[in-house]
Amino acid sequence: MGKKVVVVGAVAAGPKCAVRVKRLDPDAEVVMIDQDSLISYGGCGIPYYVSGDVPDEKELRSTNFHMLRDEYFFEKAKGVTTLTSTRVKTIDRPNKTVTAEHVSSGEVQEIGYDKLLLATGSEPIVPPLPGLDLDGVFTVNNLHKAIEIKDRIAKGQVGKAVIVGGGAIGIEMAEAFKDLWGIDATIVEMKSHLLPSLVDWEMADILARHLRDNGLEVFLAETAQEILGDGEGRVRGVKTDKREINGDMVIIAVGVRPRSSLAQEAGLHVSRGGAIVVNERMQTSDPEIYAAGDCVEITHLVSGQKFFAPLGSLANKQGRVAGDNICGVPSVFKGGVGSFIMKGFDMSIGSAGLTLEGAREAGFEADISLTSPIDRAHFYPTQAVTCFLMVFDRRSRRVLGFQGIGPMGDGILARINGAAPLLCEGGVIEDFNNIEMAYSPPFSAAIDSINAAAYVAENLCDERMRKIDMGKFFAYMDNPALEPDWVMLDVRHPKQADPFVEKFGPDRWLSLPYDEVRNRYEELPRDKTMVIICNAGSRSYEVQRFLDHHGYSNNTVLAGGINVVKRMNVDWLPPT
């Protein structure tokens, strides 16, 4: 008999490690232990099970050849002994044993190991709100709760849901309630925008507008204070610092944290944030014990700092690396950049790397380029506007992050996946200028969206372009007295510009079509700061370069243009 390997946790990293060990060392005795009765399921698929996109929960637990991943499967197909509904209580490191207890019978057994993997995952963060014990309050951290949520919906017991938390899971659950079941749903997010650690506010604002357009209520910068009951033990809504929101189901989705108490009690090194500390081989501070998945922290390959990235894709990679090293095969997991994508109704949003706020917190002299190109050749009939935000460092020209939002499909995914490897390798703006993306008119423009974002970043870095950010522009539009010497210079076609001129007046909004600027530029004011506006920003930049050449340097470009503005939460746009 070969070495004995014990794996604690059987959802993502644990099973990946267990089967990898058996492939590399068929003589190894592998025991996998999990406190749940349901194992090896796609947790990221839970919202799609609730929505009905995945009709049966067994699909989340099945292979792509439709075998159910249960104890029988792992024993007969993989050669892995699996103990479900069994909780590991303690680790005895000197004697290399774990003590495991069956959750219902209380039966205790001691299991020895040569190598141990901790894949204990994460647990939901539950804020200390009054009313958490009311019937109808759920977290979404395992398949059992998802089954119960869907069962209540199917029985007609849910008419309105309140989701506390505007992260990915909260948004996906809100969409699931509304899209298939027609249940009114409200998202309450304490931060000023959705997906606060994943994207910048410009991208999030577009998403929030889209969610509202599809019937969801979204309340931002609002804090849940209490879960309200009906006096008979059932939930009836949520009280925030601004209002009361009715609901007969409440989902708590404010995030997750590493489940690391077992490691901590065993004396292993745990970070200040509660994650198990591992090296690139996924070894803990005890070289005979490995850890992988949502319970560990990894290196951010842009900032160089440690971060928590609870993603099933990374968990599987880490489990494989742990399995390699357990079997003596040198293998490393260097870290990641937090690549992420999700859908919201018929829109997709994704990111990789740092946000602007995160980059500045990490010490970079960060700035952004904001672009709004079409997602395929302009002459192709299904072309549509997308929006991209590139975060870069002005000193080193290194690209620090890349974000995109646009129509549902593979367009945003392809650009995030194109950017992520360059971010991992420390790519600079010029690398993104020249990255080669596959081109065909039905799929992309000849100048790809990644290239276009990098061109703008290069122009900003080299001070060929001066821009005004959306936040400052919106502040002016809400209160012109902030910048009394500003005037908007709209270089779009008069049919597009005239409604703005009519609404705001020629003192605030000028129209001078792009193709007339060279002949009429002397009509422009020299005593005003001109904010040059077009649909996407490219014509504005050209006009800026021309005006600078002729001594009209009193100008700035609206980054992203009206394409971005029209997709955000603004109430001052004239009817078109």
C-alpha positions as CSV (number, residue, x, y, z in Angstrom):
1,M,0.0,0.0,0.0
2,G,1.3,3.5,-0.9
3,K,1.1,6.7,1.1
4,K,-2.1,7.6,2.9
5,V,-3.6,10.9,1.9
6,V,-6.5,12.4,3.8
7,V,-8.5,15.2,2.1
8,V,-10.8,17.3,4.3
9,G,-13.5,18.9,2.1
10,A,-15.2,17.5,-0.9
11,V,-16.6,20.3,-3.0
12,A,-14.0,21.7,-5.5
13,A,-10.3,21.7,-4.5
14,G,-10.7,18.5,-2.4
15,P,-12.0,16.2,-5.1
16,K,-9.6,17.6,-7.6
17,C,-6.7,16.8,-5.4
18,A,-8.0,13.4,-4.4
19,V,-8.4,12.2,-8.0
20,R,-5.2,13.7,-9.1
21,V,-3.3,11.8,-6.4
22,K,-4.9,8.5,-7.5
23,R,-4.0,9.2,-11.1
24,L,-0.3,10.0,-10.2
25,D,0.0,7.3,-7.6
26,P,-2.5,4.4,-8.0
27,D,-1.1,2.7,-4.9
28,A,-2.0,5.7,-2.7
29,E,-4.8,5.3,-0.2
30,V,-7.0,8.4,-0.4
31,V,-9.7,9.2,2.1
32,M,-12.0,12.2,1.4
33,I,-14.1,13.6,4.3
34,D,-16.9,16.1,4.2
35,Q,-19.4,17.3,6.8
36,D,-22.2,17.5,4.2
37,S,-24.2,14.7,2.6
38,L,-24.0,16.4,-0.9
39,I,-20.5,16.7,-2.3
40,S,-18.6,17.7,-5.4
41,Y,-21.1,20.2,-6.7
42,G,-20.8,23.4,-8.7
43,G,-21.6,26.0,-6.0
44,C,-21.3,28.8,-8.6
45,G,-24.2,27.2,-10.4
46,I,-26.7,27.6,-7.4
47,P,-28.3,30.8,-8.7
48,Y,-28.9,29.2,-12.1
49,Y,-30.5,26.2,-10.4
50,V,-32.8,28.6,-8.5
51,S,-33.6,30.4,-11.7
52,G,-34.5,27.2,-13.5
53,D,-31.6,27.5,-16.1
54,V,-30.4,24.3,-14.4
55,P,-33.6,22.3,-13.9
56,D,-32.3,19.6,-11.5
57,E,-29.9,20.0,-8.6
58,K,-28.3,16.7,-9.6
59,E,-26.9,18.4,-12.7
60,L,-24.7,20.5,-10.4
61,R,-23.4,17.2,-8.9
62,S,-22.9,15.3,-12.2
63,T,-20.0,14.8,-14.6
64,N,-20.3,15.9,-18.2
65,F,-21.1,12.3,-19.0
66,H,-24.0,12.4,-16.5
67,M,-22.6,10.3,-13.6
68,L,-23.6,11.6,-10.2
69,R,-20.6,12.5,-8.2
70,D,-21.4,10.8,-4.9
71,E,-19.7,8.3,-2.6
72,Y,-20.3,5.4,-5.0
73,F,-18.8,7.4,-7.9
74,F,-15.6,8.3,-6.1
75,E,-15.1,4.8,-4.7
76,K,-15.9,2.8,-7.9
77,A,-14.8,5.3,-10.6
78,K,-12.0,7.1,-8.9
79,G,-10.7,4.7,-6.2
80,V,-11.2,7.3,-3.4
81,T,-12.9,6.4,-0.1
82,T,-15.4,9.1,0.8
83,L,-16.9,9.8,4.2
84,T,-19.9,12.1,4.0
85,S,-21.9,13.7,6.8
86,T,-18.6,13.4,8.8
87,R,-16.9,16.3,10.4
88,V,-13.2,16.5,11.2
89,K,-12.9,17.8,14.7
90,T,-9.2,17.9,15.4
91,I,-5.8,17.4,13.7
92,D,-3.0,15.8,15.8
93,R,0.0,17.0,13.9
94,P,2.7,15.1,15.9
95,N,0.9,11.8,15.5
96,K,-0.4,12.6,12.0
97,T,-4.0,11.7,12.6
98,V,-7.4,13.4,12.3
99,T,-10.4,12.8,14.5
100,A,-13.6,12.6,12.6
101,E,-17.2,12.4,13.9
102,H,-20.3,11.4,12.1
103,V,-22.7,14.3,12.3
104,S,-25.9,12.3,13.1
105,S,-24.6,9.1,14.9
106,G,-21.8,10.8,16.8
107,E,-19.5,7.9,16.0
108,V,-15.9,9.0,16.3
109,Q,-12.9,7.5,14.4
110,E,-9.3,8.3,14.2
111,I,-7.7,8.4,10.7
112,G,-4.0,8.5,10.1
113,Y,-2.3,10.3,7.2
114,D,1.0,10.7,5.6
115,K,-0.2,13.8,3.8
116,L,-3.2,15.9,4.6
117,L,-5.1,18.4,2.4
118,L,-7.4,21.0,4.0
119,A,-10.1,22.1,1.5
120,T,-12.5,23.4,4.0
121,G,-13.9,26.2,1.8
122,S,-15.6,29.4,2.9
123,E,-18.6,30.3,5.0
124,P,-21.1,33.2,4.6
125,I,-20.5,36.5,6.4
126,V,-23.7,37.1,8.4
127,P,-24.1,40.6,9.8
128,P,-25.4,40.7,13.4
129,L,-28.9,41.8,12.4
130,P,-31.9,41.3,14.7
131,G,-34.3,38.8,13.1
132,L,-31.8,36.5,11.5
133,D,-33.6,33.5,13.1
134,L,-37.0,34.3,11.4
135,D,-38.4,31.7,9.0
136,G,-37.6,32.8,5.4
137,V,-34.1,34.2,6.0
138,F,-31.4,32.3,4.0
139,T,-27.8,32.5,3.1
140,V,-26.7,30.8,-0.2
141,N,-23.8,28.8,0.9
142,N,-24.8,25.2,0.2
143,L,-27.0,23.1,-2.1
144,H,-29.5,22.2,0.7
145,K,-30.5,25.9,1.2
146,A,-30.8,26.3,-2.6
147,I,-33.1,23.4,-2.8
148,E,-35.3,24.8,0.0
149,I,-35.4,28.3,-1.6
150,K,-36.5,26.8,-4.9
151,D,-39.0,24.5,-3.2
152,R,-40.7,27.5,-1.5
153,I,-40.8,29.5,-4.7
154,A,-42.3,26.6,-6.6
155,K,-45.0,26.2,-3.9
156,G,-46.0,29.9,-4.3
157,Q,-44.7,30.9,-0.9
158,V,-42.6,33.8,-2.1
159,G,-44.1,37.0,-3.6
160,K,-41.3,39.4,-3.0
161,A,-37.6,38.9,-2.0
162,V,-35.1,41.2,-0.5
163,I,-31.4,40.5,-1.1
164,V,-29.0,42.1,1.3
165,G,-25.7,42.5,-0.6
166,G,-24.9,43.7,-4.1
167,G,-22.1,41.3,-5.0
168,A,-22.2,38.6,-7.6
169,I,-24.3,36.1,-5.7
170,G,-26.8,38.8,-4.6
171,I,-27.2,40.0,-8.1
172,E,-27.5,36.5,-9.6
173,M,-30.1,35.5,-7.0
174,A,-32.1,38.7,-7.6
175,E,-32.2,38.0,-11.3
176,A,-33.2,34.4,-10.6
177,F,-36.2,35.5,-8.6
178,K,-37.3,38.0,-11.2
179,D,-36.4,36.5,-14.5
180,L,-38.0,33.0,-14.3
181,W,-40.4,33.3,-11.4
182,G,-41.6,36.9,-11.8
183,I,-41.0,37.6,-8.1
184,D,-40.4,41.2,-7.2
185,A,-36.8,41.5,-5.9
186,T,-34.9,44.3,-4.2
187,I,-31.1,44.5,-3.8
188,V,-29.8,46.5,-0.8
189,E,-26.0,47.3,-1.0
190,M,-24.2,49.3,1.7
191,K,-21.5,50.5,-0.6
192,S,-22.0,53.2,-3.2
193,H,-22.1,50.8,-6.1
194,L,-22.6,47.2,-7.0
195,L,-19.8,44.7,-7.2
196,P,-17.6,47.1,-5.1
197,S,-14.4,45.1,-5.0
198,L,-14.6,43.8,-8.6
199,V,-15.4,46.8,-10.8
200,D,-15.2,50.5,-10.7
201,W,-18.4,52.7,-10.3
202,E,-18.7,53.5,-14.0
203,M,-19.1,49.8,-14.9
204,A,-21.3,49.2,-11.9
205,D,-23.6,52.1,-12.7
206,I,-24.3,50.7,-16.1
207,L,-25.2,47.3,-14.6
208,A,-27.4,49.0,-11.9
209,R,-29.3,50.8,-14.7
210,H,-29.8,47.6,-16.6
211,L,-31.1,45.7,-13.5
212,R,-33.6,48.5,-12.8
213,D,-34.7,48.5,-16.5
214,N,-35.5,44.8,-16.0
215,G,-37.7,45.4,-13.0
216,L,-35.3,45.0,-10.0
217,E,-35.2,47.6,-7.3
218,V,-31.6,48.5,-6.4
219,F,-30.8,50.6,-3.3
220,L,-27.2,51.7,-3.0
221,A,-25.3,53.3,-0.1
222,E,-28.0,51.9,2.2
223,T,-27.4,49.7,5.2
224,A,-29.7,46.9,6.4
225,Q,-30.4,47.4,10.1
226,E,-33.0,44.8,11.0
227,I,-34.9,41.9,9.5
228,L,-38.6,42.4,10.3
229,G,-41.0,39.7,11.4
230,D,-44.8,39.3,11.2
231,G,-45.2,38.5,14.9
232,E,-45.6,34.8,14.1
233,G,-42.0,33.9,13.5
234,R,-42.0,34.6,9.7
235,V,-40.0,37.3,7.9
236,R,-42.0,40.2,6.5
237,G,-39.2,42.5,5.2
238,V,-36.0,44.5,5.9
239,K,-35.5,47.8,7.7
240,T,-32.6,49.9,6.4
241,D,-31.2,53.2,7.5
242,K,-33.5,54.9,4.9
243,R,-36.7,52.8,4.5
244,E,-38.6,49.6,5.2
245,I,-38.8,47.0,2.3
246,N,-41.4,44.4,2.3
247,G,-40.5,40.8,1.5
248,D,-41.5,37.2,2.5
249,M,-38.0,35.9,1.8
250,V,-34.6,37.5,2.7
251,I,-31.3,36.4,1.2
252,I,-28.1,37.4,3.1
253,A,-25.4,37.7,0.4
254,V,-22.8,40.1,1.8
255,G,-19.8,37.9,1.1
256,V,-17.9,34.9,2.4
257,R,-14.8,34.4,4.5
258,P,-12.3,31.5,4.7
259,R,-13.3,28.6,6.9
260,S,-10.1,28.0,8.7
261,S,-10.9,27.2,12.4
262,L,-9.7,23.6,12.0
263,A,-6.3,24.8,10.7
264,Q,-6.1,27.6,13.4
265,E,-6.8,25.1,16.2
266,A,-4.1,22.8,14.8
267,G,-1.5,25.7,15.1
268,L,-1.1,26.3,11.4
269,H,-0.4,29.8,10.2
270,V,-3.5,31.8,9.4
271,S,-3.5,35.3,8.0
272,R,-5.0,38.3,9.7
273,G,-8.0,38.0,7.3
274,G,-8.6,34.4,8.5
275,A,-7.2,32.5,5.5
276,I,-4.8,29.6,5.7
277,V,-1.3,30.7,4.7
278,V,0.3,28.5,1.9
279,N,3.3,28.7,-0.3
280,E,3.3,28.2,-4.1
281,R,3.2,24.4,-3.6
282,M,0.0,24.8,-1.5
283,Q,1.9,23.7,1.6
284,T,0.9,25.2,4.9
285,S,3.3,26.0,7.7
286,D,3.4,22.2,8.3
287,P,5.1,20.7,5.2
288,E,3.0,17.5,5.6
289,I,-0.2,19.5,5.4
290,Y,-1.5,21.2,2.3
291,A,-4.5,23.6,1.8
292,A,-6.4,24.7,-1.3
293,G,-9.6,26.5,-2.4
294,D,-11.6,29.1,-0.6
295,C,-9.9,28.6,2.7
296,V,-6.5,30.0,1.5
297,E,-5.1,33.3,0.4
298,I,-3.1,33.7,-2.7
299,T,-0.8,36.2,-4.3
300,H,-2.3,38.9,-6.5
301,L,0.0,38.9,-9.5
302,V,-0.5,42.7,-10.1
303,S,-0.2,44.1,-6.6
304,G,2.0,41.4,-5.2
305,Q,-0.1,41.4,-2.1
306,K,-2.1,38.5,-0.6
307,F,-5.8,38.4,-1.4
308,F,-8.8,36.2,-0.9
309,A,-10.3,34.8,-4.2
310,P,-13.2,32.4,-3.6
311,L,-13.5,31.1,-7.2
312,G,-14.2,27.5,-8.2
313,S,-11.9,27.9,-11.2
314,L,-8.9,28.8,-8.9
315,A,-9.9,26.1,-6.3
316,N,-9.6,23.4,-8.9
317,K,-6.2,24.6,-10.1
318,Q,-5.0,24.8,-6.5
319,G,-6.3,21.2,-5.8
320,R,-4.4,19.9,-8.8
321,V,-1.1,21.6,-7.7
322,A,-1.5,20.2,-4.2
323,G,-2.1,16.7,-5.6
324,D,1.1,17.0,-7.7
325,N,3.2,18.0,-4.8
326,I,1.7,15.4,-2.5
327,C,2.9,12.8,-5.1
328,G,6.4,14.4,-5.5
329,V,5.7,16.1,-8.8
330,P,7.1,19.7,-8.6
331,S,4.3,22.0,-9.4
332,V,3.4,25.6,-8.4
333,F,0.4,27.9,-8.2
334,K,1.8,31.4,-8.6
335,G,-1.4,33.3,-7.8
336,G,-4.0,35.1,-9.8
337,V,-5.6,38.4,-10.9
338,G,-9.2,37.6,-9.8
339,S,-10.6,37.1,-13.3
340,F,-14.4,37.3,-13.0
341,I,-17.5,37.4,-15.3
342,M,-21.2,37.2,-14.6
343,K,-24.5,37.9,-16.4
344,G,-27.3,40.2,-15.4
345,F,-30.4,39.5,-17.6
346,D,-29.1,40.0,-21.1
347,M,-25.9,41.9,-20.1
348,S,-22.5,40.5,-19.1
349,I,-19.9,42.2,-16.9
350,G,-16.4,41.1,-16.2
351,S,-13.0,42.1,-14.8
352,A,-9.5,41.1,-14.1
353,G,-6.8,42.7,-12.0
354,L,-7.2,45.8,-9.8
355,T,-9.9,48.4,-9.7
356,L,-8.9,52.1,-9.7
357,E,-9.5,52.3,-6.0
358,G,-7.6,49.1,-5.3
359,A,-4.7,50.2,-7.5
360,R,-4.3,53.5,-5.6
361,E,-4.6,51.7,-2.3
362,A,-1.7,49.4,-3.5
363,G,0.5,52.5,-4.1
364,F,0.2,52.9,-7.8
365,E,-0.2,56.3,-9.6
366,A,-3.3,54.9,-11.2
367,D,-5.6,56.3,-13.8
368,I,-8.2,54.9,-16.2
369,S,-9.1,54.9,-19.9
370,L,-12.8,54.6,-20.5
371,T,-13.9,53.5,-24.0
372,S,-17.2,52.5,-25.6
373,P,-16.5,50.7,-28.8
374,I,-18.9,48.5,-30.8
375,D,-18.4,44.8,-30.3
376,R,-17.9,43.8,-33.9
377,A,-17.3,45.4,-37.3
378,H,-19.4,48.6,-37.6
379,F,-21.0,47.3,-40.8
380,Y,-22.1,44.0,-39.3
381,P,-25.9,44.1,-38.6
382,T,-25.7,42.8,-35.0
383,Q,-23.1,45.2,-33.8
384,A,-23.7,46.7,-30.4
385,V,-22.0,49.1,-28.0
386,T,-19.7,47.8,-25.2
387,C,-17.9,49.7,-22.5
388,F,-14.4,49.0,-21.3
389,L,-12.3,50.5,-18.5
390,M,-8.5,50.0,-18.3
391,V,-6.6,50.8,-15.1
392,F,-3.0,51.7,-15.6
393,D,0.0,53.1,-13.8
394,R,1.2,56.5,-15.1
395,R,4.7,56.0,-13.8
396,S,5.5,52.5,-15.1
397,R,2.9,52.3,-17.9
398,R,1.9,48.9,-16.4
399,V,-1.7,47.9,-17.0
400,L,-3.2,47.0,-13.6
401,G,-6.8,46.0,-14.4
402,F,-9.3,45.6,-17.2
403,Q,-13.1,45.7,-17.0
404,G,-15.9,45.4,-19.5
405,I,-19.7,45.4,-19.8
406,G,-21.9,44.7,-22.8
407,P,-24.5,42.5,-24.4
408,M,-24.8,38.9,-23.2
409,G,-22.5,36.7,-25.2
410,D,-18.8,35.8,-25.4
411,G,-17.5,39.3,-26.4
412,I,-16.8,40.5,-22.9
413,L,-15.5,37.1,-21.9
414,A,-13.0,37.0,-24.8
415,R,-11.6,40.5,-23.8
416,I,-11.2,39.7,-20.1
417,N,-9.6,36.4,-21.0
418,G,-7.3,38.2,-23.5
419,A,-6.3,40.7,-20.8
420,A,-5.8,38.4,-17.9
421,P,-2.6,36.6,-19.1
422,L,-0.9,40.0,-19.8
423,L,-1.9,41.2,-16.4
424,C,-0.3,38.1,-14.8
425,E,2.9,38.8,-16.6
426,G,3.2,42.5,-15.8
427,G,2.2,43.7,-19.2
428,V,2.5,47.4,-20.0
429,I,0.3,49.6,-22.2
430,E,2.3,48.8,-25.4
431,D,1.7,45.0,-24.8
432,F,-2.0,45.7,-24.8
433,N,-1.6,47.9,-27.9
434,N,-0.2,45.0,-29.8
435,I,-2.0,42.0,-28.4
436,E,-3.3,39.9,-31.3
437,M,-7.0,39.0,-31.1
438,A,-8.8,36.8,-33.6
439,Y,-10.7,39.0,-36.1
440,S,-13.7,38.4,-38.2
441,P,-16.5,41.0,-38.7
442,P,-19.2,38.9,-37.0
443,F,-17.0,38.6,-33.9
444,S,-14.9,41.8,-33.5
445,A,-13.7,45.1,-35.0
446,A,-10.4,45.2,-36.9
447,I,-9.1,47.3,-34.0
448,D,-10.0,45.1,-31.1
449,S,-11.6,46.6,-28.0
450,I,-8.5,45.8,-25.9
451,N,-6.3,47.6,-28.4
452,A,-8.5,50.6,-28.4
453,A,-8.5,50.9,-24.6
454,A,-4.7,50.7,-24.6
455,Y,-4.5,53.4,-27.3
456,V,-6.4,55.8,-25.1
457,A,-4.3,54.8,-22.1
458,E,-1.1,55.5,-24.2
459,N,-2.4,58.9,-25.2
460,L,-3.2,59.8,-21.6
461,C,0.2,58.6,-20.4
462,D,2.0,60.6,-23.1
463,E,-0.2,63.7,-22.4
464,R,-1.5,63.8,-25.9
465,M,-5.0,63.6,-24.5
466,R,-6.6,65.4,-21.6
467,K,-9.9,64.0,-20.2
468,I,-12.6,64.7,-17.8
469,D,-13.8,61.7,-15.8
470,M,-17.5,60.8,-15.7
471,G,-17.8,61.7,-12.0
472,K,-16.7,65.2,-12.5
473,F,-18.8,65.6,-15.6
474,F,-21.9,64.4,-13.7
475,A,-21.2,66.7,-10.9
476,Y,-21.2,69.6,-13.3
477,M,-24.4,68.5,-15.0
478,D,-26.1,68.3,-11.7
479,N,-24.7,71.7,-10.6
480,P,-23.4,74.0,-13.4
481,A,-22.4,76.6,-10.8
482,L,-19.5,74.4,-9.8
483,E,-17.7,75.2,-13.1
484,P,-19.3,78.4,-14.5
485,D,-16.7,78.8,-17.3
486,W,-17.4,75.4,-18.8
487,V,-19.2,74.8,-22.1
488,M,-20.0,71.5,-23.8
489,L,-18.8,71.2,-27.4
490,D,-20.8,68.5,-29.1
491,V,-19.2,67.3,-32.3
492,R,-21.9,64.7,-33.2
493,H,-24.4,65.0,-36.0
494,P,-26.8,67.9,-35.3
495,K,-29.7,65.4,-35.1
496,Q,-28.0,64.0,-32.0
497,A,-26.7,67.3,-30.6
498,D,-29.7,69.6,-31.1
499,P,-31.9,68.1,-28.3
500,F,-29.1,68.8,-25.9
501,V,-28.6,72.4,-27.2
502,E,-32.4,72.9,-26.9
503,K,-32.5,71.6,-23.3
504,F,-29.4,73.2,-21.9
505,G,-29.2,76.3,-24.1
506,P,-26.3,77.5,-26.2
507,D,-24.5,79.0,-23.3
508,R,-23.9,75.5,-21.8
509,W,-24.1,73.3,-24.9
510,L,-22.6,74.1,-28.3
511,S,-23.0,72.1,-31.5
512,L,-20.2,72.0,-34.1
513,P,-20.3,68.9,-36.2
514,Y,-17.0,66.9,-36.5
515,D,-16.7,67.5,-40.2
516,E,-17.1,71.3,-39.9
517,V,-14.6,71.9,-37.1
518,R,-11.6,72.6,-39.4
519,N,-13.5,75.3,-41.2
520,R,-15.4,76.9,-38.3
521,Y,-13.1,76.5,-35.3
522,E,-12.5,80.2,-35.0
523,E,-16.2,80.5,-33.9
524,L,-15.4,78.7,-30.7
525,P,-14.9,80.6,-27.4
526,R,-11.5,81.3,-26.0
527,D,-12.7,82.3,-22.6
528,K,-14.4,79.0,-21.8
529,T,-13.2,75.5,-21.0
530,M,-14.7,73.3,-23.7
531,V,-15.7,69.7,-22.8
532,I,-15.5,68.0,-26.2
533,I,-18.2,65.3,-26.6
534,C,-19.0,62.6,-29.1
535,N,-20.5,59.1,-28.9
536,A,-17.4,57.1,-28.1
537,G,-14.6,59.6,-27.6
538,S,-12.5,59.0,-30.7
539,R,-13.8,62.1,-32.6
540,S,-13.5,64.2,-29.5
541,Y,-9.8,63.3,-29.2
542,E,-9.2,64.2,-32.9
543,V,-10.9,67.5,-32.4
544,Q,-8.8,68.1,-29.3
545,R,-5.6,67.5,-31.2
546,F,-6.7,69.9,-33.9
547,L,-7.8,72.6,-31.6
548,D,-4.5,72.3,-29.5
549,H,-2.6,72.8,-32.8
550,H,-4.5,76.1,-33.4
551,G,-4.0,77.5,-29.9
552,Y,-7.4,76.4,-28.5
553,S,-5.9,74.3,-25.6
554,N,-8.8,75.3,-23.3
555,N,-10.4,71.9,-23.8
556,T,-10.9,68.4,-22.4
557,V,-12.4,65.2,-23.7
558,L,-15.4,63.4,-22.1
559,A,-13.9,59.9,-21.6
560,G,-16.2,57.2,-23.0
561,G,-18.6,59.7,-24.5
562,I,-22.4,59.7,-24.7
563,N,-22.4,56.0,-25.3
564,V,-21.4,55.5,-21.6
565,V,-23.6,58.3,-20.3
566,K,-26.8,56.9,-22.0
567,R,-26.2,53.6,-20.2
568,M,-25.8,55.1,-16.7
569,N,-28.3,56.3,-14.1
570,V,-28.9,59.9,-15.2
571,D,-32.1,61.8,-15.3
572,W,-31.1,64.8,-17.4
573,L,-30.8,63.3,-20.8
574,P,-33.2,64.9,-23.3
575,P,-35.7,62.7,-25.1
576,T,-34.4,61.4,-28.4
